[in-house]
Structures are given as C-alpha cells and as structure tokens.
Amino acid sequence: VAIIGVLASIAVPQYQNYTARAQASEGLSITAGIRSDISEQYSLRGELPTWSQLGASTESGQEGTLADISGRYVNSVNYVSEGTGTIRVTFNEDSALDGAVMDISPAEDSNPSTGWTCSWNEKGQDSWLPAGCRE
C-alpha cells in the first residue's frame, strides 16, 4: 500500500501537468490561422494589423474578440493590436486550466515573422505551456 501511495503521489501531479499542457496546446492550434493572417499582413504592410482588420469585434480599447474562434477548452480568443499584436486565449473554467489566460505574442520586437512565444496570467504555470511556444 505504501509503494502504491508513493507512486500515486508522483504520477498524479505529472498527469495533471500533462492534461493541462494538452489543453493549452488547443489554444495554440486554434490560433494558427489568425497568427498566419497577422504574419502575412505584417509582411505586406510592415505593421501589425488592427483588431478591426482581422474581423474582430471591439470589447474595450484596443482589444477585439475573434468570435469565430473557440474550442473544447478555449472559451474566447481576443486580439490586442496596440503595440504588441498579442493574441489572448481564455480557457474554460471547467478545464484543467481553470480559466487561465494565455498570451501569444510575437517573439521579437512585435515582428510575427520571428515566431511566437506564450505566457500565462497569474492562474497559469510555465509547465503548462505548449512546447511550440515556450521562450
């Protein structure tokens, strides 16, 4: 019984991290199209597109909601066009990510052609970040 208890104390947290990382990767995969659109517009015009150019509806200030983008674990996707070109992915409260918000930003100098990096708000953990966008 003690051996099973020790194994469970190691396996359960690792499984929870694996589940959270798998759910976070949904946010990265469903934003692939919009990231491609942002990169294309940046390469054509030399500046980041505004949220209205991406077909987003306004929420507040320079942040627009991309209403057509959601998923099983992703509640909403917003685009912040002011300065950084950040894509903000909010996860469902009933997922392993518990309402965390992941920001997907261009890797260098607001230039999406250099790749994308991810970060969490206060609810997320770095171990949950998908491998495709870790810094």
N, C-alpha and C positions, 0 to 999 in steps of 0.2 A: 504494500500500500504506500509506503514511504517513497519507493522508487517511482511509482506512477505519479505521486504528488509532485515530486521534483521535476519529472519530465513535463507534466502539465504546466507547472509554473514557468517553464522555459518556452513551451510550444504555444500556449495561448497568446501571450503578447506578440510573438512573432507572427502568428496567424492574423491577429488584429491589424498589425502593420501591413501585412501583405494585402489584406482586404481593402484597407484604406488607400494604399498605393494603386491597386487595381481600379478602384472607383475614381481616384483622382486622374488616372490616365484617360478616363472618359472625357473629362474636361479638355484635355489636350487634343484628343482625337476629334471631338465635335467642333473645335475651333480651327481645325486645319484649313478649311475653306476660307474663313474670314482672315486668317493670318496670311494666306496666299493673296487674297484681294488687297490687303494692306501693303504687302511687299510689292505687288505689281504697281499699285498707284504711287507708291513712294519712288519706284524706279522710273516711272514715266514723268512724274511731276517734280520730283526732288523734295517733296514734303509729305508729311503724313496726312491722310485724308481726315476730314471731319466726320463726326458720327452721322450727320445727315447724308453725306456722300456714300456711306455704307448702308443706307436704308434703315438706320436706327431711329427709334422714336425717342424724343427727349425725356429725361427724367428730372435732372437738375443740373444746371450749369453746363459743363462740357461733357457730361456723361449721358450716353444714349443706350437704350435697351434694344438688343437684337432679338426681337420677339420670336422669330422662327427657329431659334437655336435653344434647345433644351434636350434633356435625355433622361435616362432612368434615374441617375443620381444627381444630375445637374438641374437646378431649379431655374437659373437665369444666366444670361451672358450679357454683359454691358461693355461698351467701348468708351474709353476715356481718350478723347482726341487732343486735349490740351497738353501740349508739350511732349508727352512720352509715348503715346499710342498704345496704352495699356489695355489689354482685354481682361475684364474682371469676371471670373466664373464663380457663381454662388451655388453651393451644393445643398441638397435637401436636408432638412432637419432629421429625417428618419434614416439617413445613410450612415455609414461608419464615420463619415467626415463631419457629421453633426452641424451642418450649416456653415462650415468654414468657407472662406473666400480665398480663391487662388488668383493672384495677379500674374498674367503672362505678358511680359514686356520685351521689346527688342533688346538684344544683348548689349549693344554698344551704341551710345550717342543717338538714341531714338532712330536707329537705322535698322529696319527689319531684315535687310539682306544679310546682316551679320549673325542671324539666328535669334532664338528666343530663350528667355530664362523665366523661371517661375519662382514665386514666393508666396507665403501664406500671411493671412491676418493673424490675430492673436489666438485663434482657435486651432490653427494648423500646426503640424510638426514637420520639420525638414525631412524626416524619414518617410513621410507620405508622398513627397514629390516624385513624379514620374521620372524615370531615368533620362527621358528625352529632353528635359528642360532644366536639369539641375545646373547650378552655376559651377 
